[in-house]
Amino acid sequence: MNNLHNTHIISQKKLSTPEHIKNEFPLSEKAKQFIVHSRETVGNIVKWKDTRIIAIPGPCSIHDPKSALEIAEKIKALQEILPHLFLVMRVYFEKPRTTIGWKGLINDPHLNGTFDIETWLRTARKLLVDLAEMWVPAAGEFLDPLSPQYVADCFSWAAIWARTTESQIHREMTSGLSMPTGMKNGTNGGIQIALDGIKSTIQGHHFLGIDEQWDIAHMHTTWKDDTHIILRGGSNWPNYSKCDIAHTQESLEKAWIETWIIVDVSHANSWKNHENQPLVCSDVAQQIADGNKKIVWVMIESHIKAWNQSHTAGKDDSSKLVYGQSITDKCVDWNTNVLMLEELDWASKKRAQI
């Protein structure tokens, strides 16, 4: 008999439903109120009702909840002394790959190729609930279109990757996200796919999705006016300079898109060298201090310790990994991160006085 279905599927395993995981790790009413307030704060800053800058520091990707919670404590303490910033922690569970590699906690939480997604669902959900109960806003980047049903209610802000901004599936998903969302420019540095993505999400969509019971559903989304552009550089050049910002502003105006700009000081803007992040940050901070009101966000890849390490070091024994160090992109250490945030706080204060 000819087999016409699932010819390349080795196995299928049913996962717990989003509803089940949410009931297992629920948000308290105070945590829910905090997330609503954080989203409103982000929206107010984006719409210039609040003159602060949003800064998003944290690891390139989360692989160790213990170090993530330590970073959250540090961010909470910094928020008390940086009044001109609104700090949102990077809590990224997914890692897009051009070819192959570790795809993040969502795919392989044990770092050993066992691909225990069921464990990820609980690990990620618990960490996000812990952060919300600590009153630390979380920023996430969504790659898999199904995972938001498990964790999206815990995020205050979200992003769409450079590799997926052009994807219709991800534009549809973005139109349904309940928090402000950024769309990155393409990996070549061009901003057109981000502009197209923003215009697409504004319109609302009809598409196939899943509900909290894992049932297939016809999703109908309304217009979304809080999507914005993230400048992360490209394969040929960075795009954070004063000239680049002006070009982006002009392009947004020509496209009749009223939105604001996030500058990612890592990735291609730092030529993938973490030691360049402070230089990029200083340039952007000066633009802000000089009065540029379109730049309202800055993203930083930071960890407790600088540099990175291979995730394979913990394949057989996770204790062999250096605590507080990235296993994906290189990050600045926490002291450097603090200096960068202090400079941004100064720039935000100076701009507000203009």
C-alpha positions as CSV (number, residue, x, y, z in Angstrom):
1,M,0.0,0.0,0.0
2,N,1.3,3.4,-0.9
3,N,1.9,5.7,2.0
4,L,1.0,9.3,1.2
5,H,1.1,10.8,4.7
6,N,3.9,11.7,7.2
7,T,6.6,9.9,5.2
8,H,9.4,11.8,6.9
9,I,7.9,11.9,10.4
10,I,9.8,9.5,12.8
11,S,7.5,10.0,15.7
12,Q,4.7,12.2,17.1
13,K,4.2,13.0,20.8
14,K,1.2,14.9,22.2
15,L,2.1,17.8,24.4
16,S,0.3,19.3,27.3
17,T,-2.2,22.0,26.2
18,P,-1.5,25.7,26.9
19,E,-4.5,25.7,29.2
20,H,-3.0,22.9,31.3
21,I,0.5,24.5,31.6
22,K,-1.1,27.9,32.5
23,N,-3.1,26.3,35.2
24,E,0.0,24.5,36.5
25,F,2.0,27.8,36.6
26,P,-0.6,30.6,37.0
27,L,-0.1,34.3,37.3
28,S,-1.3,35.9,40.4
29,E,-3.7,38.9,40.1
30,K,-0.9,41.3,41.1
31,A,1.4,39.8,38.5
32,K,-1.3,40.2,35.8
33,Q,-1.9,43.8,36.8
34,F,1.9,44.4,36.7
35,I,2.1,43.0,33.1
36,V,-0.9,45.1,32.0
37,H,0.8,48.2,33.5
38,S,4.1,47.4,31.9
39,R,2.5,47.0,28.5
40,E,0.8,50.3,29.0
41,T,4.0,52.0,30.0
42,V,5.8,50.6,26.9
43,G,2.9,51.9,24.8
44,N,3.0,55.4,26.4
45,I,6.7,55.7,25.8
46,V,6.3,54.6,22.2
47,K,3.5,57.2,21.7
48,W,5.7,59.9,23.5
49,K,3.2,60.2,26.5
50,D,6.2,59.2,28.6
51,T,9.6,60.7,27.9
52,R,11.7,57.9,29.2
53,I,13.7,55.5,27.0
54,I,13.0,51.7,27.0
55,A,16.2,49.7,27.5
56,I,16.2,46.0,27.0
57,P,19.3,44.3,28.5
58,G,19.9,40.7,29.1
59,P,21.3,37.5,27.6
60,C,21.2,36.7,23.9
61,S,19.2,33.6,24.9
62,I,18.2,32.0,28.2
63,H,19.7,28.6,28.9
64,D,19.9,28.7,32.8
65,P,16.9,29.9,34.8
66,K,19.1,30.4,37.9
67,S,21.4,33.0,36.2
68,A,18.3,34.5,34.6
69,L,16.8,35.2,38.0
70,E,20.0,36.7,39.2
71,I,20.0,39.1,36.2
72,A,16.4,39.9,37.0
73,E,17.3,40.9,40.5
74,K,20.1,43.2,39.1
75,I,17.7,44.8,36.6
76,K,15.1,45.4,39.4
77,A,17.8,47.1,41.5
78,L,19.0,49.2,38.5
79,Q,15.4,50.4,37.8
80,E,15.5,52.1,41.2
81,I,18.5,54.3,40.3
82,L,17.9,54.9,36.6
83,P,14.6,57.0,36.6
84,H,14.9,58.1,33.0
85,L,14.8,54.5,31.7
86,F,12.2,51.8,31.7
87,L,14.0,48.5,31.9
88,V,12.6,45.4,30.3
89,M,14.6,42.1,30.5
90,R,15.5,40.1,27.5
91,V,14.0,36.6,28.0
92,Y,14.6,34.9,24.7
93,F,13.9,31.2,24.5
94,E,14.2,30.6,20.8
95,K,17.2,30.9,18.5
96,P,16.9,31.1,14.8
97,R,19.5,29.4,12.7
98,T,20.7,30.0,9.2
99,T,21.7,26.4,8.9
100,I,22.0,24.3,12.1
101,G,22.9,24.8,15.8
102,W,21.3,24.9,19.2
103,K,17.8,26.4,18.7
104,G,17.3,27.5,22.2
105,L,15.6,26.4,25.4
106,I,12.3,25.9,23.6
107,N,13.9,23.1,21.5
108,D,16.6,21.5,23.6
109,P,16.4,22.6,27.2
110,H,18.9,20.0,28.5
111,L,21.6,21.1,25.8
112,N,22.2,17.4,25.0
113,G,20.1,16.7,21.9
114,T,17.2,15.1,23.8
115,F,14.7,17.8,22.6
116,D,12.5,17.6,25.6
117,I,10.0,20.2,24.6
118,E,7.5,19.2,27.4
119,T,10.2,20.2,30.0
120,W,10.7,23.5,28.1
121,L,7.1,24.4,28.4
122,R,7.2,24.2,32.2
123,T,10.7,25.7,32.6
124,A,9.9,28.7,30.5
125,R,6.5,29.3,32.0
126,K,7.8,29.0,35.6
127,L,10.6,31.5,34.9
128,L,8.3,34.0,33.3
129,V,5.8,33.7,36.2
130,D,8.7,34.2,38.7
131,L,9.8,37.4,36.8
132,A,6.3,38.8,36.8
133,E,5.9,38.1,40.5
134,M,9.2,40.0,41.0
135,W,7.8,42.9,38.9
136,V,10.4,42.6,36.3
137,P,9.0,43.2,32.7
138,A,10.0,40.5,30.2
139,A,10.8,40.9,26.5
140,G,10.5,37.9,24.2
141,E,11.2,37.0,20.6
142,F,8.8,34.7,18.9
143,L,9.9,32.2,16.3
144,D,7.5,29.3,16.6
145,P,3.9,30.4,15.9
146,L,2.4,27.9,18.4
147,S,4.5,28.8,21.5
148,P,2.9,32.2,22.3
149,Q,-0.2,30.4,23.5
150,Y,1.9,29.0,26.4
151,V,3.8,32.1,27.4
152,A,2.7,35.3,25.6
153,D,0.5,36.4,28.5
154,C,3.7,36.9,30.6
155,F,5.5,39.3,28.2
156,S,5.4,43.1,28.2
157,W,7.0,43.4,24.8
158,A,7.9,41.0,21.9
159,A,10.0,41.0,18.7
160,I,10.0,39.2,15.4
161,W,13.4,38.0,14.0
162,A,15.1,39.4,11.0
163,R,14.8,36.0,9.3
164,T,11.0,35.9,9.8
165,T,9.8,39.5,9.5
166,E,9.1,38.7,5.9
167,S,7.1,35.6,6.7
168,Q,3.3,35.9,6.3
169,I,2.8,33.4,9.1
170,H,4.8,35.6,11.5
171,R,3.0,38.8,10.3
172,E,-0.3,37.1,11.0
173,M,0.9,35.9,14.4
174,T,2.2,39.4,15.2
175,S,-1.2,40.9,14.4
176,G,-2.7,38.8,17.2
177,L,0.0,39.5,19.9
178,S,-1.4,41.5,22.9
179,M,1.8,43.4,23.6
180,P,3.7,46.1,21.6
181,T,5.9,44.3,19.1
182,G,9.0,45.2,17.1
183,M,10.0,43.9,13.7
184,K,13.6,43.7,12.7
185,N,15.1,44.8,9.5
186,G,16.3,42.1,7.1
187,T,19.6,40.3,7.6
188,N,21.0,42.3,4.6
189,G,20.4,45.5,6.5
190,G,17.5,46.7,4.3
191,I,14.5,48.1,6.1
192,Q,11.8,47.5,3.5
193,I,10.7,44.1,4.8
194,A,10.2,45.6,8.2
195,L,8.2,48.4,6.8
196,D,6.0,45.9,4.9
197,G,5.7,43.8,8.0
198,I,4.5,46.7,10.1
199,K,1.9,47.7,7.4
200,S,0.7,44.1,7.2
201,T,0.2,43.8,11.0
202,I,-1.8,47.0,11.1
203,Q,-4.5,45.6,8.9
204,G,-5.5,42.6,10.9
205,H,-5.7,39.0,9.5
206,H,-7.7,35.8,9.2
207,F,-5.5,32.6,9.6
208,L,-5.3,29.1,11.1
209,G,-4.1,28.9,14.7
210,I,-4.5,26.9,17.9
211,D,-6.5,27.9,21.0
212,E,-5.6,27.1,24.6
213,Q,-7.2,23.6,24.4
214,W,-4.9,22.7,21.4
215,D,-7.9,22.9,19.0
216,I,-7.4,24.3,15.5
217,A,-9.1,27.7,15.3
218,H,-9.9,30.3,12.7
219,M,-8.1,33.4,14.1
220,H,-9.5,36.8,13.3
221,T,-7.3,39.7,14.5
222,T,-8.0,43.4,14.6
223,W,-5.7,46.2,13.6
224,K,-2.5,46.6,15.7
225,D,-1.0,50.1,15.9
226,D,1.9,49.4,18.3
227,T,4.2,47.6,15.9
228,H,7.5,49.3,15.3
229,I,10.9,48.8,13.6
230,I,14.1,47.4,15.1
231,L,17.4,48.4,13.5
232,R,19.9,45.6,14.0
233,G,22.3,46.2,11.1
234,G,22.9,43.8,8.2
235,S,25.4,41.6,6.5
236,N,27.1,44.6,4.8
237,W,26.8,47.4,7.2
238,P,25.5,48.7,10.6
239,N,22.5,51.0,10.5
240,Y,22.5,53.0,13.8
241,S,24.3,56.2,12.6
242,K,22.6,59.6,12.5
243,C,22.4,59.2,8.8
244,D,20.8,55.8,9.1
245,I,18.3,57.0,11.6
246,A,17.3,59.9,9.4
247,H,16.9,57.6,6.4
248,T,14.6,55.3,8.5
249,Q,12.6,58.2,9.7
250,E,12.1,59.4,6.1
251,S,11.2,55.9,4.9
252,L,8.6,55.6,7.7
253,E,7.0,59.0,6.8
254,K,6.9,58.1,3.1
255,A,5.2,54.8,3.9
256,W,2.7,56.7,6.1
257,I,3.8,54.6,9.1
258,E,3.7,56.5,12.4
259,T,6.0,54.5,14.7
260,W,9.2,54.8,16.6
261,I,12.7,53.2,16.3
262,I,14.5,50.6,18.4
263,V,18.3,50.4,18.0
264,D,19.8,47.0,18.7
265,V,23.5,47.8,19.6
266,S,24.5,44.2,19.2
267,H,24.2,41.8,16.2
268,A,25.4,43.4,13.0
269,N,25.4,46.9,14.4
270,S,28.4,45.8,16.5
271,W,29.8,43.7,13.8
272,K,28.9,40.7,16.1
273,N,31.7,41.8,18.4
274,H,30.4,42.4,21.9
275,E,33.3,44.8,22.7
276,N,31.8,47.2,20.1
277,Q,28.4,47.4,21.9
278,P,29.5,50.3,24.2
279,L,30.7,52.3,21.2
280,V,27.4,51.9,19.4
281,C,25.5,52.7,22.6
282,S,27.5,55.9,23.0
283,D,26.7,57.0,19.5
284,V,23.0,56.3,19.9
285,A,23.0,58.0,23.4
286,Q,24.4,61.1,21.9
287,Q,21.8,61.2,19.2
288,I,19.1,60.9,21.9
289,A,20.8,63.6,24.0
290,D,20.9,65.9,21.0
291,G,17.1,65.7,20.8
292,N,16.2,62.8,18.5
293,K,12.7,61.8,19.6
294,K,12.2,58.9,17.2
295,I,14.7,56.6,19.0
296,V,12.8,55.4,22.1
297,W,14.4,51.9,22.6
298,V,17.8,50.5,22.9
299,M,18.6,46.7,23.0
300,I,21.8,45.3,24.7
301,E,23.1,41.8,24.8
302,S,24.5,41.4,28.3
303,H,25.2,38.7,30.8
304,I,26.9,38.3,34.2
305,K,30.2,37.5,32.5
306,A,31.5,38.6,29.1
307,W,32.2,36.6,26.0
308,N,30.5,33.3,25.2
309,Q,31.0,29.5,25.4
310,S,29.9,26.5,23.4
311,H,26.7,24.9,24.6
312,T,28.3,21.5,23.9
313,A,30.5,22.0,27.0
314,G,27.4,21.1,29.1
315,K,26.2,18.2,26.9
316,D,27.2,15.5,29.4
317,D,27.3,17.7,32.6
318,S,25.7,21.1,32.8
319,S,28.0,22.0,35.7
320,K,30.9,22.2,33.3
321,L,29.3,25.4,31.8
322,V,30.7,28.7,33.0
323,Y,27.9,30.2,35.2
324,G,26.5,33.5,33.9
325,Q,28.0,33.3,30.4
326,S,26.2,33.1,27.1
327,I,26.1,29.9,25.1
328,T,25.0,31.8,21.9
329,D,26.1,35.3,20.9
330,K,28.9,37.1,22.8
331,C,27.6,39.4,25.5
332,V,29.1,42.3,27.5
333,D,29.6,41.7,31.2
334,W,27.2,43.2,33.7
335,N,29.5,46.0,34.8
336,T,29.8,47.2,31.2
337,N,26.1,46.8,30.8
338,V,25.5,49.1,33.8
339,L,27.8,51.8,32.3
340,M,25.9,51.6,29.1
341,L,22.5,52.0,30.8
342,E,23.8,54.9,32.9
343,E,24.8,56.7,29.7
344,L,21.4,56.1,28.2
345,D,19.7,57.4,31.4
346,W,21.8,60.6,31.1
347,A,20.8,60.9,27.4
348,S,17.1,60.4,28.2
349,K,17.3,63.0,30.9
350,K,19.0,65.5,28.7
351,R,16.5,65.0,25.8
352,A,13.6,65.5,28.2
353,Q,15.0,68.9,29.1
354,I,15.2,70.1,25.5
